[in-house]
């Protein structure tokens, strides 16, 4: 029986023993987010986003990043980073309607499906935005909550009151349930990256960040943390040695209060030389960023990598894709690409490919059609089909059938 939640309740502590990797992000849904009017994005162990420049691959990744930042920092901060509500709201040429923006994520925890999402829009009484809906939905035996503007209902008694219209509820009450805590941690654990070799080469002031920045600018701090785990360090160094021959080790050290990354490489006559990251190629720096993303501590709930093939030799791409396939046993990995070499790797199975196209005035998401999936058997690859413009999609794009189902568990 649902009841209005009362004010004045205390938040109970939650045991920290739950492992975030048990919670997996399975699906992302968007309504009127930037170029997408309606999309339902299912996520595999490894998912490849394929499409031309400007089609919307980065937007899909950014939407998941927006949800994560809204829970980690605040929704106002996440909006400001994107130009406020108008920066994420879909625009239609020649039409004055200002759409609300809806986002939701389907997660799996211990075999059960959950959904978290919210809808934001304009309000005549406010100059910025207002939260119009917020939902956490689970199986019948697991209580959730539903927020409709200033009304909050749930089967859990004695929770916090509804906050102001610009604040999400979930971060405030996640600690009242171990299940909610696991879901909240998974949504906060999104690791989104578009690596910049220049940022990785920088020598930033030593920080305490555990999570790798989007551009890899704090790679040295994350590497320093990784050095504590000898197994992860060996995993990274083995693959770096395959990407760049002669590399034996990589470590983070300090120089005048700044973080420096040092590579040890075998040179002429078998002698060992030390090079800092400023002397390494873009491909080596980018490869280090990808490997750190896959082995950062604590582990992320999902890693999203935007166009990893930049500056990389095809063999290096293969090494990193092998690493991605191995890491996906712990958490999903999403790779955006338009590289035939990347899509020729065995990990790029046609059922894992999502094709982003611009159609009917909006970005659309498609699965590869069934005939193409049947045809794509070794030695045929997705990459070869892309080269020959034969990567056919299903006729219908992946969308939500109705607004009523947007905040419902599948």
BELFEN-V382839 format. One record per residue. N is the residue number from 1. RES is the residue in three letters. SS is DSSP state (hx for helix, st for strand, lp for the rest). OMEGA is omega in radians with two decimals (none if undefined). D_FIRST is the distance of its C-alpha to the first C-alpha in Angstrom with 2 decimals. Layout:
n: [N | N]
res: [RES | RES]
ss: [SS | SS]
omega: [OMEGA | OMEGA]
d_first: [D_FIRST | D_FIRST]
This chain:
n: [1 | 2 | 3 | 4 | 5 | 6 | 7 | 8 | 9 | 10 | 11 | 12 | 13 | 14 | 15 | 16 | 17 | 18 | 19 | 20 | 21 | 22 | 23 | 24 | 25 | 26 | 27 | 28 | 29 | 30 | 31 | 32 | 33 | 34 | 35 | 36 | 37 | 38 | 39 | 40 | 41 | 42 | 43 | 44 | 45 | 46 | 47 | 48 | 49 | 50 | 51 | 52 | 53 | 54 | 55 | 56 | 57 | 58 | 59 | 60 | 61 | 62 | 63 | 64 | 65 | 66 | 67 | 68 | 69 | 70 | 71 | 72 | 73 | 74 | 75 | 76 | 77 | 78 | 79 | 80 | 81 | 82 | 83 | 84 | 85 | 86 | 87 | 88 | 89 | 90 | 91 | 92 | 93 | 94 | 95 | 96 | 97 | 98 | 99 | 100 | 101 | 102 | 103 | 104 | 105 | 106 | 107 | 108 | 109 | 110 | 111 | 112 | 113 | 114 | 115 | 116 | 117 | 118 | 119 | 120 | 121 | 122 | 123 | 124 | 125 | 126 | 127 | 128 | 129 | 130 | 131 | 132 | 133 | 134 | 135 | 136 | 137 | 138 | 139 | 140 | 141 | 142 | 143 | 144 | 145 | 146 | 147 | 148 | 149 | 150 | 151 | 152 | 153 | 154 | 155 | 156 | 157 | 158 | 159 | 160 | 161 | 162 | 163 | 164 | 165 | 166 | 167 | 168 | 169 | 170 | 171 | 172 | 173 | 174 | 175 | 176 | 177 | 178 | 179 | 180 | 181 | 182 | 183 | 184 | 185 | 186 | 187 | 188 | 189 | 190 | 191 | 192 | 193 | 194 | 195 | 196 | 197 | 198 | 199 | 200 | 201 | 202 | 203 | 204 | 205 | 206 | 207 | 208 | 209 | 210 | 211 | 212 | 213 | 214 | 215 | 216 | 217 | 218 | 219 | 220 | 221 | 222 | 223 | 224 | 225 | 226 | 227 | 228 | 229 | 230 | 231 | 232 | 233 | 234 | 235 | 236 | 237 | 238 | 239 | 240 | 241 | 242 | 243 | 244 | 245 | 246 | 247 | 248 | 249 | 250 | 251 | 252 | 253 | 254 | 255 | 256 | 257 | 258 | 259 | 260 | 261 | 262 | 263 | 264 | 265 | 266 | 267 | 268 | 269 | 270 | 271 | 272 | 273 | 274 | 275 | 276 | 277 | 278 | 279 | 280 | 281 | 282 | 283 | 284 | 285 | 286 | 287 | 288 | 289 | 290 | 291 | 292 | 293 | 294 | 295 | 296 | 297 | 298 | 299 | 300 | 301 | 302 | 303 | 304 | 305 | 306 | 307 | 308 | 309 | 310 | 311 | 312 | 313 | 314 | 315 | 316 | 317 | 318 | 319 | 320 | 321 | 322 | 323 | 324 | 325 | 326 | 327 | 328 | 329 | 330 | 331 | 332 | 333 | 334 | 335 | 336 | 337 | 338 | 339 | 340 | 341 | 342 | 343 | 344 | 345 | 346 | 347 | 348 | 349 | 350 | 351 | 352 | 353 | 354 | 355 | 356 | 357 | 358 | 359 | 360 | 361 | 362 | 363 | 364 | 365 | 366 | 367 | 368 | 369 | 370 | 371 | 372 | 373 | 374 | 375 | 376 | 377 | 378 | 379 | 380 | 381 | 382 | 383 | 384 | 385 | 386 | 387 | 388 | 389 | 390 | 391 | 392 | 393 | 394 | 395 | 396 | 397 | 398 | 399 | 400 | 401 | 402 | 403 | 404 | 405 | 406 | 407 | 408 | 409 | 410]
res: [UNK | UNK | UNK | UNK | UNK | UNK | UNK | UNK | UNK | UNK | UNK | UNK | UNK | UNK | UNK | UNK | UNK | UNK | UNK | UNK | UNK | UNK | UNK | UNK | UNK | UNK | UNK | UNK | UNK | UNK | UNK | UNK | UNK | UNK | UNK | UNK | UNK | UNK | UNK | UNK | UNK | UNK | UNK | UNK | UNK | UNK | UNK | UNK | UNK | UNK | UNK | UNK | UNK | UNK | UNK | UNK | UNK | UNK | UNK | UNK | UNK | UNK | UNK | UNK | UNK | UNK | UNK | UNK | UNK | UNK | UNK | UNK | UNK | UNK | UNK | UNK | UNK | UNK | UNK | UNK | UNK | UNK | UNK | UNK | UNK | UNK | UNK | UNK | UNK | UNK | UNK | UNK | UNK | UNK | UNK | UNK | UNK | UNK | UNK | UNK | UNK | UNK | UNK | UNK | UNK | UNK | UNK | UNK | UNK | UNK | UNK | UNK | UNK | UNK | UNK | UNK | UNK | UNK | UNK | UNK | UNK | UNK | UNK | UNK | UNK | UNK | UNK | UNK | UNK | UNK | UNK | UNK | UNK | UNK | UNK | UNK | UNK | UNK | UNK | UNK | UNK | UNK | UNK | UNK | UNK | UNK | UNK | UNK | UNK | UNK | UNK | UNK | UNK | UNK | UNK | UNK | UNK | UNK | UNK | UNK | UNK | UNK | UNK | UNK | UNK | UNK | UNK | UNK | UNK | UNK | UNK | UNK | UNK | UNK | UNK | UNK | UNK | UNK | UNK | UNK | UNK | UNK | UNK | UNK | UNK | UNK | UNK | UNK | UNK | UNK | UNK | UNK | UNK | UNK | UNK | UNK | UNK | UNK | UNK | UNK | UNK | UNK | UNK | UNK | UNK | UNK | UNK | UNK | UNK | UNK | UNK | UNK | UNK | UNK | UNK | UNK | UNK | UNK | UNK | UNK | UNK | UNK | UNK | UNK | UNK | UNK | UNK | UNK | UNK | UNK | UNK | UNK | UNK | UNK | UNK | UNK | UNK | UNK | UNK | UNK | UNK | UNK | UNK | UNK | UNK | UNK | UNK | UNK | UNK | UNK | UNK | UNK | UNK | UNK | UNK | UNK | UNK | UNK | UNK | UNK | UNK | UNK | UNK | UNK | UNK | UNK | UNK | UNK | UNK | UNK | UNK | UNK | UNK | UNK | UNK | UNK | UNK | UNK | UNK | UNK | UNK | UNK | UNK | UNK | UNK | UNK | UNK | UNK | UNK | UNK | UNK | UNK | UNK | UNK | UNK | UNK | UNK | UNK | UNK | UNK | UNK | UNK | UNK | UNK | UNK | UNK | UNK | UNK | UNK | UNK | UNK | UNK | UNK | UNK | UNK | UNK | UNK | UNK | UNK | UNK | UNK | UNK | UNK | UNK | UNK | UNK | UNK | UNK | UNK | UNK | UNK | UNK | UNK | UNK | UNK | UNK | UNK | UNK | UNK | UNK | UNK | UNK | UNK | UNK | UNK | UNK | UNK | UNK | UNK | UNK | UNK | UNK | UNK | UNK | UNK | UNK | UNK | UNK | UNK | UNK | UNK | UNK | UNK | UNK | UNK | UNK | UNK | UNK | UNK | UNK | UNK | UNK | UNK | UNK | UNK | UNK | UNK | UNK | UNK | UNK | UNK | UNK | UNK | UNK | UNK | UNK | UNK | UNK | UNK | UNK | UNK | UNK | UNK | UNK | UNK | UNK | UNK | UNK | UNK | UNK | UNK | UNK | UNK | UNK | UNK | UNK | UNK | UNK | UNK | UNK]
ss: [lp | lp | st | st | lp | lp | lp | lp | lp | lp | lp | lp | lp | lp | lp | lp | lp | lp | lp | hx | hx | hx | st | st | st | st | st | st | st | st | st | st | st | lp | lp | st | st | st | st | st | st | st | lp | lp | lp | st | st | st | st | st | lp | lp | lp | lp | lp | lp | hx | hx | hx | hx | hx | hx | hx | hx | hx | hx | hx | hx | hx | hx | hx | hx | lp | lp | hx | hx | hx | hx | hx | hx | lp | lp | lp | hx | hx | hx | hx | hx | st | lp | lp | lp | lp | lp | lp | lp | lp | lp | lp | lp | st | st | st | st | st | st | st | st | st | lp | lp | st | st | st | st | st | st | st | st | st | st | st | st | lp | lp | st | st | st | st | st | st | st | st | st | st | st | st | lp | lp | lp | lp | lp | lp | lp | st | st | st | st | lp | lp | st | st | st | st | lp | lp | lp | lp | lp | lp | lp | lp | lp | lp | lp | lp | lp | lp | lp | hx | hx | hx | hx | hx | hx | hx | lp | hx | hx | hx | hx | hx | hx | hx | hx | hx | hx | hx | lp | st | st | st | st | lp | lp | lp | hx | hx | hx | hx | hx | lp | lp | lp | st | lp | lp | lp | lp | lp | lp | lp | lp | lp | lp | lp | lp | lp | hx | hx | hx | hx | hx | hx | hx | hx | lp | lp | lp | hx | hx | hx | hx | hx | hx | hx | hx | hx | hx | hx | hx | hx | hx | lp | lp | lp | st | st | st | st | st | st | st | st | st | lp | lp | st | st | st | st | st | st | st | st | st | lp | hx | hx | hx | lp | st | st | st | st | st | hx | hx | hx | lp | lp | hx | hx | hx | hx | hx | hx | hx | hx | hx | hx | hx | hx | hx | hx | lp | lp | lp | lp | lp | lp | st | st | st | st | st | lp | lp | lp | lp | lp | lp | lp | hx | hx | hx | hx | hx | hx | hx | hx | hx | hx | hx | hx | hx | hx | lp | lp | lp | lp | st | st | st | st | st | st | lp | lp | lp | lp | hx | hx | hx | lp | lp | lp | lp | lp | hx | hx | hx | st | st | st | st | st | st | st | lp | lp | st | st | st | st | st | st | st | lp | hx | hx | hx | hx | hx | hx | lp | lp | lp | lp | lp | lp | hx | hx | hx | hx | hx | hx | lp | lp | lp | lp | lp | st | lp | lp | lp | lp | lp | lp | lp | lp | lp | hx | hx | hx | lp | lp | lp | lp | lp]
omega: [-3.11 | 3.12 | 3.05 | -3.10 | -3.09 | 3.11 | 2.96 | -3.12 | 3.09 | 3.10 | -3.11 | 3.08 | -3.12 | 3.08 | -3.08 | -3.03 | -3.11 | -3.09 | -3.05 | -3.10 | 3.08 | 3.13 | -3.09 | 3.08 | -3.02 | -3.01 | 3.05 | 3.13 | -3.13 | 2.97 | 3.06 | 3.05 | -3.12 | -3.04 | -3.09 | 3.04 | -3.07 | -3.13 | 3.03 | -3.01 | 3.07 | -3.02 | 3.09 | 3.03 | 2.98 | -3.13 | 3.12 | 3.05 | -3.04 | 3.10 | 3.13 | 3.09 | 3.11 | -3.11 | 3.13 | -3.14 | -3.12 | 3.12 | 3.10 | 3.12 | -3.10 | 3.14 | 3.09 | 3.05 | 3.12 | 3.10 | -3.12 | -3.14 | 3.13 | 3.13 | -3.10 | -3.14 | 3.01 | -3.14 | 3.12 | 3.10 | 3.13 | 3.11 | -3.13 | 3.11 | -3.08 | 3.13 | 3.12 | -3.02 | -3.14 | 3.13 | 3.13 | -3.09 | 3.13 | 3.13 | 3.09 | -3.11 | 3.06 | -3.13 | -3.09 | -3.08 | 3.13 | -3.04 | 2.85 | 3.12 | 3.14 | 3.10 | 3.03 | -3.11 | 3.03 | -3.13 | 3.07 | 3.13 | 3.12 | 3.08 | -3.14 | -3.13 | 3.09 | 3.08 | 2.99 | 3.09 | -3.14 | 3.08 | 3.14 | 3.14 | -3.11 | 3.09 | -3.09 | -3.10 | -3.08 | -3.09 | -3.05 | -3.07 | 3.00 | 3.10 | -3.05 | 3.08 | 3.01 | -3.02 | 2.88 | -3.03 | 3.10 | 3.07 | -3.01 | -3.09 | -3.12 | -3.10 | 3.04 | 3.05 | 3.10 | 3.13 | 3.08 | -3.01 | -3.06 | 3.14 | -3.14 | 3.13 | 3.14 | 3.04 | 3.07 | -3.09 | 2.99 | 3.12 | -3.10 | 3.06 | 3.09 | 3.10 | -3.13 | -3.02 | 3.14 | -3.10 | 3.07 | -3.13 | -2.95 | 3.13 | -3.09 | -3.04 | -3.09 | -3.10 | -3.13 | -3.11 | 3.12 | 3.09 | 3.12 | 3.12 | 3.13 | 3.13 | 3.13 | 3.12 | 3.14 | 3.13 | 3.07 | -3.04 | 3.09 | -3.10 | -3.04 | -3.01 | 2.90 | -2.91 | 3.06 | 3.09 | 3.12 | 3.12 | 3.14 | 3.13 | -3.12 | 3.10 | -3.05 | 2.99 | -3.09 | -3.12 | -3.12 | -3.04 | 3.02 | -3.08 | -3.11 | 3.13 | -3.11 | -3.10 | -3.14 | -3.06 | 3.10 | -3.11 | -3.14 | 3.12 | 3.13 | 3.09 | 3.10 | 3.11 | -3.12 | -3.12 | 3.13 | 3.14 | -3.04 | -3.13 | 3.11 | 3.13 | 3.12 | 3.13 | 3.14 | -3.07 | 3.12 | -3.11 | 3.03 | 3.10 | 3.08 | 3.12 | -3.12 | -3.07 | 3.08 | 3.12 | -3.13 | -3.13 | 3.03 | -3.11 | 3.06 | 3.12 | -3.11 | 3.08 | 3.13 | 3.09 | 3.13 | -3.10 | -3.11 | 3.10 | -3.09 | 3.05 | 3.02 | -3.03 | 3.10 | -3.10 | -3.08 | 3.12 | 3.13 | 3.12 | -3.12 | 3.13 | 3.08 | 3.11 | 3.01 | -2.97 | 3.13 | -3.11 | -3.11 | -3.09 | 3.06 | -3.11 | 3.11 | 3.13 | -3.14 | 3.12 | 3.08 | 3.12 | 3.14 | -3.11 | 3.07 | 3.11 | -3.10 | -3.09 | 3.11 | -3.13 | 0.02 | -3.13 | 3.06 | 3.04 | 3.09 | 3.08 | 3.11 | -3.03 | -3.06 | 3.05 | -3.10 | -3.04 | -3.12 | 3.06 | -3.06 | 2.99 | 3.13 | 3.12 | 3.09 | 3.06 | -3.13 | 3.11 | -3.11 | 3.11 | 3.00 | 3.13 | 3.12 | 3.12 | 3.12 | -3.11 | -3.08 | 3.00 | 3.13 | -3.06 | 3.12 | 3.07 | 3.10 | -3.14 | 3.00 | -3.03 | 2.85 | -3.10 | 3.06 | 3.12 | 3.10 | -3.08 | 3.03 | 3.10 | -3.14 | 3.12 | -3.08 | 3.09 | -3.06 | 3.13 | 3.10 | -3.03 | 3.01 | -3.06 | -3.14 | -3.13 | 3.04 | -3.09 | 3.09 | 3.04 | 3.14 | 3.01 | -3.12 | 3.14 | -3.09 | 2.91 | 3.01 | -3.05 | -2.99 | -3.14 | 3.10 | 3.10 | 3.12 | -3.13 | -3.02 | 3.07 | 3.14 | 0.10 | 3.09 | -3.12 | 3.05 | 3.13 | 3.10 | 3.11 | 3.11 | -3.14 | -3.09 | 3.13 | -3.10 | 3.12 | -3.02 | -3.11 | 2.97 | -3.09 | -3.09 | 3.09 | -3.11 | -3.09 | 2.96 | -3.06 | -3.12 | 3.07 | -3.10 | -3.12 | -3.01 | -3.11 | 3.11 | 3.11 | -3.11 | none]
d_first: [0.00 | 3.80 | 6.55 | 10.25 | 12.13 | 14.92 | 18.51 | 20.80 | 19.13 | 21.53 | 21.52 | 22.01 | 24.90 | 24.48 | 27.19 | 29.54 | 30.35 | 28.31 | 30.78 | 30.12 | 32.11 | 29.37 | 27.32 | 29.05 | 28.81 | 28.97 | 28.72 | 29.12 | 28.30 | 30.08 | 30.35 | 33.40 | 34.21 | 37.96 | 39.79 | 36.76 | 35.13 | 32.76 | 32.83 | 30.95 | 32.75 | 32.26 | 33.72 | 35.75 | 37.22 | 40.02 | 39.69 | 42.72 | 42.42 | 45.60 | 46.93 | 49.69 | 49.92 | 47.58 | 45.44 | 42.24 | 42.09 | 41.89 | 39.27 | 36.83 | 37.42 | 37.20 | 33.76 | 32.37 | 34.44 | 33.01 | 29.40 | 30.68 | 32.72 | 29.90 | 27.92 | 31.08 | 32.89 | 31.05 | 30.40 | 33.21 | 35.63 | 34.77 | 35.39 | 38.62 | 39.98 | 39.67 | 41.02 | 37.78 | 35.56 | 38.64 | 39.67 | 36.77 | 36.04 | 37.63 | 40.62 | 41.99 | 45.67 | 46.59 | 43.06 | 41.70 | 37.96 | 36.17 | 33.32 | 30.13 | 30.00 | 27.06 | 26.93 | 24.61 | 25.23 | 24.08 | 24.47 | 24.71 | 23.95 | 24.88 | 24.85 | 21.37 | 21.07 | 19.37 | 19.93 | 20.56 | 22.13 | 22.80 | 24.73 | 27.42 | 29.86 | 32.13 | 31.45 | 34.15 | 33.55 | 33.99 | 36.95 | 35.28 | 31.77 | 28.15 | 24.96 | 23.18 | 20.36 | 19.20 | 16.87 | 16.16 | 14.88 | 15.17 | 14.81 | 11.67 | 12.29 | 12.85 | 10.38 | 11.88 | 11.99 | 13.22 | 15.87 | 17.58 | 20.64 | 19.64 | 15.88 | 13.66 | 9.92 | 8.37 | 6.18 | 9.52 | 10.36 | 13.86 | 15.25 | 18.09 | 18.21 | 19.06 | 22.77 | 25.49 | 25.50 | 27.93 | 26.06 | 23.64 | 20.58 | 20.58 | 23.87 | 22.71 | 19.61 | 20.81 | 22.07 | 18.79 | 18.32 | 21.21 | 19.83 | 19.43 | 22.89 | 24.41 | 23.17 | 24.32 | 27.64 | 28.23 | 27.84 | 30.14 | 32.54 | 33.85 | 37.66 | 39.39 | 43.19 | 46.16 | 48.88 | 51.92 | 54.95 | 56.22 | 53.11 | 53.28 | 56.97 | 56.33 | 56.81 | 53.89 | 53.64 | 52.06 | 48.30 | 45.40 | 43.23 | 41.77 | 40.41 | 43.09 | 43.59 | 43.41 | 47.23 | 47.96 | 49.61 | 48.41 | 49.43 | 51.72 | 49.03 | 46.76 | 49.81 | 50.62 | 47.19 | 47.66 | 51.05 | 49.39 | 48.11 | 51.33 | 49.73 | 48.15 | 51.42 | 53.44 | 51.08 | 51.64 | 55.39 | 56.00 | 54.58 | 56.29 | 59.52 | 59.05 | 58.35 | 61.31 | 64.07 | 65.37 | 62.31 | 61.99 | 59.44 | 57.46 | 56.48 | 55.30 | 57.52 | 58.23 | 61.10 | 61.62 | 57.92 | 56.91 | 55.29 | 57.70 | 57.21 | 60.21 | 61.05 | 63.59 | 65.54 | 68.51 | 71.49 | 75.12 | 76.80 | 73.54 | 73.25 | 69.83 | 69.15 | 66.36 | 64.97 | 62.31 | 59.77 | 61.75 | 64.41 | 62.15 | 61.51 | 58.52 | 57.55 | 57.60 | 55.56 | 52.97 | 52.83 | 52.23 | 49.29 | 47.70 | 48.24 | 46.83 | 43.69 | 43.24 | 44.00 | 42.68 | 40.94 | 38.00 | 37.51 | 35.80 | 32.81 | 34.90 | 38.44 | 39.57 | 43.35 | 45.00 | 48.32 | 49.48 | 52.74 | 54.33 | 57.59 | 57.07 | 59.58 | 58.20 | 58.68 | 56.67 | 53.88 | 53.97 | 53.75 | 50.70 | 48.98 | 49.65 | 48.02 | 45.00 | 44.63 | 44.81 | 42.32 | 39.76 | 39.16 | 37.23 | 35.66 | 36.04 | 39.04 | 39.65 | 43.25 | 44.42 | 47.95 | 50.62 | 53.05 | 54.43 | 55.33 | 51.74 | 50.54 | 53.26 | 51.77 | 50.26 | 46.85 | 46.80 | 45.73 | 45.19 | 41.58 | 40.91 | 42.50 | 40.74 | 43.15 | 42.64 | 44.65 | 45.12 | 44.75 | 44.11 | 43.99 | 41.32 | 40.96 | 39.69 | 38.72 | 40.07 | 40.26 | 43.71 | 44.32 | 44.54 | 48.35 | 48.98 | 46.82 | 48.87 | 52.10 | 51.30 | 52.61 | 55.03 | 57.48 | 55.71 | 53.23 | 50.81 | 53.33 | 56.15 | 54.12 | 53.33 | 57.05 | 57.99 | 55.26 | 53.85 | 50.30 | 48.69 | 45.06 | 42.66 | 43.01 | 39.48 | 38.11 | 34.80 | 32.25 | 28.66 | 28.73 | 26.50 | 24.82 | 21.50 | 21.75 | 22.86 | 19.62 | 18.47 | 19.27 | 22.29]
